[in-house]
Amino acid sequence: MPRNQQVAVYPFLAEMYQDDYYPDHVVDLGKAILVRMCDRIEAEQPADLAALYVITHAATEEFNELEEVFDQAGSEIETVARDAIGTDFHFIATAYGFADADVEELISTRDW
């Protein structure tokens, strides 16, 4: 569990949990990806944006793999989900001192 207090109390993927289109058990998997990303940021303490992007791109790849699980559950990562995920990536970057991170670059390896 992340030690950063802002992150620890943040409601990850809130819009997706509030929408019945996204099954909670699949959204839980997305939330777990975000928590692992936070844990990795805390463990590695990236020194600059390039190092942060390596971490966020790895998490984005996990979301790419999760797309199939959404499909199997009759859902998909579409506009609302993309916005929620991108917003949370930016929140995390900002919470760890990277307010100047580019949202599109944070998730540039996405295929959704």
N, C-alpha and C positions, 0 to 999 in steps of 0.2 A: 504494500500500500504506500502510495506517495507520502513523503514527509512534508512537502510544500503545502501549507495550510490552505491557500487559495484553491489548489487543485483537489485537496482532500475533501472539501465540502461542495465542489462544483458538480452540478447535475449533468453528467455527460449524456449526450444524445437525447436531451429532454423532449425535443419536438417529436422524435421518433417513438419514444415511449408513449407519448400522448396520442399517437395516431394508430388506430387499429390495423392499418395496412401493413405495419411492420410488426411481425411477431416478437413478443418480448424476449423469447429464448434466443432469437437471432440477434436482436439488439444487444442483449447481454454479451454476446460474443464480440460485438463491436466495441462495447464499453471496456471489455477486458483488453482489447488491443490498445486502447487509449491509456489504460492504467499501466500496461507493460511499457508503453512508450515513455510515460512519465518516470517510471522506475529506471528505465535505461538512461534517460536524461540525467536523473539524479546520480546514477552510478558513474556515468562517463563524464559528466560535467563538460559538455562541448564548449570549446573556447571561442568559437565563432559560428557564423551562419552556415558556412560550408559543412562544419561538423554536425550542426543541428540537422541540416537537410539530409545527411546520411541516415540519421535516426528516423526522421519523419518519412523518408522514402521507404525505409524498411517496413514501417507501420502501414504505409499506404499499400504496399505489396500484400500485406496481410488482409487489408480490406478488399483488394482485388480477388483474393482467394475466397473471401466471404460472400462475394457476389453470387457464387453458385449455391450457397446455402440459402440465401435470400430467394433465389429462383425456385429452389426445391420447396420452399415454404409458401410459394405463391406471391412473392413480393419481389422487389428489386431496389437497387440503389439508384434512385431517380432524383429529380430536382430537390425535393424537400430533404431527402437523405444527404445528397451532395452538399447542400447548404449547411445542414447540421454538422456533418463531419468536418467540413472546411472551417466552420466557426469554432468548433472545439479544438482543432489543430492550432488555429490562430490564438485562441485563449491559452492553450498550453504553452505555446512559444512565448507569449507575452508574460505569462506567470513565471517563466524561467529566465526572464530578462532579455528576451529577443523580440521586443515590440516592433522592430523594424523588419521582421521576417515577412516575406511576400507570401500571401495565402496560396496563390497559384503554385508557387515554387515548393511550398511545404508538401503539397499533394500532387506534384507534377508527374509522378509515376503512375497515376491512377488510370484505370481503363473503364471507369464508370462515369 
